[in-house]
Amino acid sequence: MSIRLKRGAWLALGFVLVGLGVIGAILPLMPTTIFLILAAGCFARSSPRLEAKILAHPRFGPLVLDWRARGAIPARGKMFAVSGMTAGYAVFALAAKPELGLAVGVAAAMAVCAAWILTRPS
């Protein structure tokens, strides 16, 4: 794959991720920051100017920079993430009425993800 094609793919993916981040800023249970962190990474490989725009954003730039520097997630973000996972599991359990094995497997996967989120620095 040529360098130009790779840059174009990273750029396109960055724009898709920014779009998902914008949707996340509007919809209450969809995340925003993770998509912007990923978009900044894509733009770092394709467009330093667009990466700089994300990093300089007054609301999201500091969050992306904290993630890059320390792998940090703000306490409020942790609370929303774990609450969203809990609500998502409740909807899954009530709507899908899964068999016990599936219910336990999904709960275990979500618990591992929640534990990882909670162990990140704030």
Beta strands, then each sheet from edge to edge (+ up, - down):
end
